[in-house]
Amino acid sequence: MMTHNTELTILSTAIRQDVEGRYCLNDCHRAAGGIAKDAPAQWLRTDSARKLVAELETMQNCTVSETAGKPVEMTTGRNGGTYAVKELVYAYAMWISPAFHLKVIRAFDALVTGRIPEQKPKRIRKPAFDVAFERCLRVASHLSHLDENQRLLMAARGTKELSGVNPLELMGVTSIAAPTQDNYLTPTQIGKEIGLSPIATNRLITTIGYQVKSSGSSVSSDYSMTEAGAKHGRMFDTTRRHGKGSQQQLKWSPNLVGILRAAMLADKDAPRPFAKAKDSVPA
């Protein structure tokens, strides 16, 4: 694809001109990368630049009137800079590097023809897959509502997007079984294991710092996990009573049963298990 060109453009940088038609060497410097050692002032101090300017001035004095502009001139103000004729632009570009000199030649050719070639998009360098996986896994580790398997899968997918490589597929792993609701227990189910009511079970889970009372919407769970509880709990979407809509429910890994039993033994103020019928003796 070709587009019309009405001004000198070098490496996507527009080169300004002054009223005399000279080109701004500062803009050329910026197009070349803006390295301090390549500044126009540095080049103008060289013997080759001084001799070339002197030769242009001599030729100019022989062919044009004294009112013509100088080959190179430094100005101040809003559009200030070092402005030079085309021949000096070529010489300045060659002083910077042969590669930049070639870019300038082609830019002037494009200016003469009035058209510029299509710019090839820069190739984005992708990070190594191990570096990308480490970054993605670090981000996924902060998503406390996800279990470890989900974090690994998410990090692997992110790595594929960044580097083009899925580290799990390299090891022949195509999937990781995610926990289902059947693997997790409700407070009611946990309470039956440790002999507590659902209310007392929730109170105990809150006491050990694994959950807090939620103040969310009607579709949110009554409780939400803390950072410590995120290792053992997971939110599931469950059907509400009578099948009217869905609601999130916080369920817990079976290992929480042992944790709560240990907490009850260690804390004398923890809720007591239900009293069994045989323990009740009539007065």
Contacts in CASP RR format, 6 or more apart in sequence:
PFRMAT RR
TARGET T0000
AUTHOR 0000-0000-0000
METHOD contacts of the structure
MODEL  1
MMTHNTELTILSTAIRQDVEGRYCLNDCHRAAGGIAKDAPAQWLRTDSAR
KLVAELETMQNCTVSETAGKPVEMTTGRNGGTYAVKELVYAYAMWISPAF
HLKVIRAFDALVTGRIPEQKPKRIRKPAFDVAFERCLRVASHLSHLDENQ
RLLMAARGTKELSGVNPLELMGVTSIAAPTQDNYLTPTQIGKEIGLSPIA
TNRLITTIGYQVKSSGSSVSSDYSMTEAGAKHGRMFDTTRRHGKGSQQQL
KWSPNLVGILRAAMLADKDAPRPFAKAKDSVPA
1 118 0 8 1.000
2 115 0 8 1.000
2 116 0 8 1.000
2 117 0 8 1.000
2 118 0 8 1.000
3 115 0 8 1.000
3 116 0 8 1.000
3 118 0 8 1.000
4 114 0 8 1.000
4 115 0 8 1.000
4 116 0 8 1.000
5 110 0 8 1.000
5 111 0 8 1.000
5 113 0 8 1.000
5 114 0 8 1.000
5 115 0 8 1.000
5 116 0 8 1.000
6 114 0 8 1.000
7 14 0 8 1.000
7 15 0 8 1.000
7 17 0 8 1.000
7 111 0 8 1.000
8 14 0 8 1.000
8 15 0 8 1.000
8 17 0 8 1.000
8 23 0 8 1.000
8 107 0 8 1.000
8 108 0 8 1.000
8 111 0 8 1.000
9 15 0 8 1.000
9 107 0 8 1.000
9 110 0 8 1.000
9 111 0 8 1.000
9 116 0 8 1.000
10 27 0 8 1.000
10 28 0 8 1.000
10 31 0 8 1.000
10 103 0 8 1.000
10 104 0 8 1.000
10 107 0 8 1.000
11 31 0 8 1.000
11 32 0 8 1.000
11 103 0 8 1.000
12 31 0 8 1.000
12 119 0 8 1.000
13 27 0 8 1.000
13 30 0 8 1.000
13 31 0 8 1.000
14 27 0 8 1.000
15 23 0 8 1.000
15 24 0 8 1.000
15 27 0 8 1.000
15 28 0 8 1.000
15 31 0 8 1.000
15 107 0 8 1.000
16 23 0 8 1.000
16 24 0 8 1.000
16 27 0 8 1.000
16 79 0 8 1.000
17 23 0 8 1.000
17 24 0 8 1.000
17 83 0 8 1.000
18 24 0 8 1.000
18 73 0 8 1.000
18 75 0 8 1.000
18 79 0 8 1.000
18 83 0 8 1.000
20 69 0 8 1.000
20 73 0 8 1.000
20 83 0 8 1.000
21 83 0 8 1.000
22 69 0 8 1.000
22 72 0 8 1.000
22 73 0 8 1.000
22 83 0 8 1.000
22 84 0 8 1.000
22 85 0 8 1.000
23 83 0 8 1.000
23 84 0 8 1.000
23 85 0 8 1.000
23 86 0 8 1.000
23 89 0 8 1.000
24 81 0 8 1.000
24 82 0 8 1.000
24 83 0 8 1.000
25 40 0 8 1.000
25 43 0 8 1.000
25 72 0 8 1.000
25 81 0 8 1.000
25 82 0 8 1.000
25 83 0 8 1.000
25 84 0 8 1.000
25 88 0 8 1.000
25 89 0 8 1.000
25 92 0 8 1.000
26 40 0 8 1.000
26 80 0 8 1.000
26 81 0 8 1.000
26 82 0 8 1.000
28 40 0 8 1.000
28 89 0 8 1.000
28 92 0 8 1.000
28 93 0 8 1.000
28 104 0 8 1.000
29 38 0 8 1.000
29 39 0 8 1.000
29 40 0 8 1.000
31 103 0 8 1.000
32 38 0 8 1.000
32 93 0 8 1.000
32 96 0 8 1.000
32 97 0 8 1.000
32 100 0 8 1.000
36 42 0 8 1.000
38 95 0 8 1.000
38 96 0 8 1.000
40 82 0 8 1.000
40 84 0 8 1.000
40 92 0 8 1.000
41 82 0 8 1.000
43 49 0 8 1.000
43 92 0 8 1.000
43 95 0 8 1.000
43 96 0 8 1.000
44 50 0 8 1.000
44 53 0 8 1.000
44 72 0 8 1.000
44 82 0 8 1.000
46 95 0 8 1.000
48 91 0 8 1.000
48 95 0 8 1.000
49 88 0 8 1.000
49 91 0 8 1.000
49 92 0 8 1.000
49 95 0 8 1.000
52 87 0 8 1.000
52 88 0 8 1.000
52 91 0 8 1.000
53 71 0 8 1.000
53 72 0 8 1.000
53 88 0 8 1.000
56 71 0 8 1.000
56 85 0 8 1.000
56 87 0 8 1.000
56 88 0 8 1.000
57 70 0 8 1.000
57 71 0 8 1.000
60 68 0 8 1.000
60 69 0 8 1.000
60 71 0 8 1.000
71 84 0 8 1.000
71 85 0 8 1.000
71 87 0 8 1.000
71 88 0 8 1.000
72 82 0 8 1.000
72 83 0 8 1.000
72 84 0 8 1.000
72 85 0 8 1.000
72 88 0 8 1.000
73 82 0 8 1.000
73 83 0 8 1.000
73 84 0 8 1.000
74 80 0 8 1.000
74 81 0 8 1.000
74 82 0 8 1.000
74 83 0 8 1.000
75 81 0 8 1.000
75 83 0 8 1.000
84 92 0 8 1.000
86 108 0 8 1.000
89 104 0 8 1.000
89 108 0 8 1.000
90 101 0 8 1.000
90 104 0 8 1.000
90 105 0 8 1.000
90 108 0 8 1.000
93 100 0 8 1.000
93 101 0 8 1.000
93 103 0 8 1.000
93 104 0 8 1.000
93 105 0 8 1.000
94 101 0 8 1.000
110 116 0 8 1.000
110 117 0 8 1.000
126 132 0 8 1.000
126 162 0 8 1.000
126 163 0 8 1.000
126 164 0 8 1.000
127 135 0 8 1.000
127 162 0 8 1.000
127 163 0 8 1.000
128 163 0 8 1.000
129 159 0 8 1.000
129 163 0 8 1.000
129 164 0 8 1.000
129 165 0 8 1.000
129 167 0 8 1.000
129 170 0 8 1.000
130 167 0 8 1.000
131 163 0 8 1.000
132 158 0 8 1.000
132 159 0 8 1.000
132 162 0 8 1.000
132 163 0 8 1.000
132 165 0 8 1.000
133 155 0 8 1.000
133 156 0 8 1.000
133 159 0 8 1.000
133 167 0 8 1.000
135 162 0 8 1.000
136 154 0 8 1.000
136 155 0 8 1.000
136 156 0 8 1.000
136 158 0 8 1.000
136 159 0 8 1.000
136 162 0 8 1.000
137 151 0 8 1.000
137 152 0 8 1.000
137 155 0 8 1.000
139 155 0 8 1.000
140 146 0 8 1.000
140 151 0 8 1.000
140 152 0 8 1.000
140 154 0 8 1.000
140 155 0 8 1.000
141 151 0 8 1.000
143 151 0 8 1.000
143 154 0 8 1.000
144 225 0 8 1.000
144 227 0 8 1.000
144 230 0 8 1.000
145 225 0 8 1.000
145 230 0 8 1.000
145 234 0 8 1.000
145 235 0 8 1.000
146 154 0 8 1.000
147 178 0 8 1.000
147 179 0 8 1.000
147 233 0 8 1.000
147 234 0 8 1.000
149 176 0 8 1.000
149 177 0 8 1.000
149 178 0 8 1.000
149 179 0 8 1.000
150 178 0 8 1.000
152 168 0 8 1.000
152 176 0 8 1.000
153 168 0 8 1.000
153 175 0 8 1.000
153 176 0 8 1.000
153 178 0 8 1.000
156 166 0 8 1.000
156 167 0 8 1.000
156 168 0 8 1.000
156 169 0 8 1.000
157 166 0 8 1.000
159 165 0 8 1.000
159 166 0 8 1.000
159 167 0 8 1.000
160 166 0 8 1.000
168 174 0 8 1.000
168 176 0 8 1.000
179 234 0 8 1.000
181 236 0 8 1.000
181 238 0 8 1.000
181 251 0 8 1.000
183 253 0 8 1.000
183 254 0 8 1.000
184 233 0 8 1.000
184 234 0 8 1.000
184 236 0 8 1.000
184 251 0 8 1.000
184 252 0 8 1.000
184 253 0 8 1.000
184 254 0 8 1.000
185 193 0 8 1.000
185 251 0 8 1.000
185 252 0 8 1.000
185 253 0 8 1.000
185 254 0 8 1.000
185 256 0 8 1.000
185 257 0 8 1.000
186 198 0 8 1.000
186 249 0 8 1.000
186 251 0 8 1.000
186 252 0 8 1.000
187 198 0 8 1.000
187 201 0 8 1.000
187 202 0 8 1.000
187 205 0 8 1.000
187 252 0 8 1.000
188 198 0 8 1.000
188 201 0 8 1.000
190 196 0 8 1.000
190 201 0 8 1.000
190 252 0 8 1.000
190 256 0 8 1.000
190 257 0 8 1.000
190 260 0 8 1.000
191 197 0 8 1.000
191 198 0 8 1.000
191 200 0 8 1.000
191 201 0 8 1.000
193 257 0 8 1.000
194 201 0 8 1.000
194 257 0 8 1.000
194 258 0 8 1.000
194 260 0 8 1.000
194 261 0 8 1.000
194 264 0 8 1.000
194 273 0 8 1.000
195 273 0 8 1.000
195 274 0 8 1.000
196 204 0 8 1.000
196 271 0 8 1.000
196 273 0 8 1.000
196 274 0 8 1.000
197 274 0 8 1.000
200 271 0 8 1.000
201 260 0 8 1.000
201 271 0 8 1.000
202 211 0 8 1.000
202 222 0 8 1.000
202 223 0 8 1.000
203 271 0 8 1.000
204 260 0 8 1.000
204 263 0 8 1.000
204 264 0 8 1.000
204 270 0 8 1.000
204 271 0 8 1.000
205 211 0 8 1.000
205 223 0 8 1.000
205 252 0 8 1.000
205 256 0 8 1.000
205 260 0 8 1.000
206 212 0 8 1.000
206 213 0 8 1.000
206 223 0 8 1.000
207 263 0 8 1.000
207 267 0 8 1.000
207 270 0 8 1.000
208 259 0 8 1.000
208 260 0 8 1.000
208 263 0 8 1.000
209 226 0 8 1.000
209 228 0 8 1.000
209 229 0 8 1.000
210 225 0 8 1.000
210 226 0 8 1.000
210 228 0 8 1.000
210 229 0 8 1.000
210 232 0 8 1.000
210 233 0 8 1.000
210 256 0 8 1.000
211 223 0 8 1.000
211 224 0 8 1.000
211 225 0 8 1.000
211 226 0 8 1.000
211 229 0 8 1.000
211 250 0 8 1.000
212 223 0 8 1.000
212 224 0 8 1.000
212 226 0 8 1.000
213 222 0 8 1.000
213 223 0 8 1.000
214 220 0 8 1.000
214 221 0 8 1.000
214 222 0 8 1.000
214 223 0 8 1.000
214 224 0 8 1.000
218 247 0 8 1.000
219 246 0 8 1.000
219 247 0 8 1.000
219 248 0 8 1.000
220 247 0 8 1.000
220 248 0 8 1.000
221 235 0 8 1.000
221 247 0 8 1.000
221 248 0 8 1.000
221 249 0 8 1.000
221 250 0 8 1.000
222 250 0 8 1.000
223 250 0 8 1.000
224 250 0 8 1.000
225 233 0 8 1.000
225 235 0 8 1.000
225 250 0 8 1.000
232 252 0 8 1.000
232 253 0 8 1.000
232 255 0 8 1.000
232 256 0 8 1.000
232 259 0 8 1.000
233 250 0 8 1.000
233 251 0 8 1.000
233 252 0 8 1.000
233 253 0 8 1.000
233 256 0 8 1.000
234 250 0 8 1.000
234 251 0 8 1.000
234 253 0 8 1.000
235 248 0 8 1.000
235 249 0 8 1.000
235 250 0 8 1.000
235 251 0 8 1.000
236 248 0 8 1.000
236 249 0 8 1.000
236 251 0 8 1.000
237 246 0 8 1.000
237 247 0 8 1.000
237 248 0 8 1.000
237 249 0 8 1.000
238 246 0 8 1.000
238 247 0 8 1.000
238 248 0 8 1.000
238 249 0 8 1.000
239 245 0 8 1.000
239 246 0 8 1.000
239 247 0 8 1.000
240 246 0 8 1.000
240 247 0 8 1.000
263 270 0 8 1.000
264 270 0 8 1.000
264 271 0 8 1.000
264 272 0 8 1.000
264 273 0 8 1.000
END
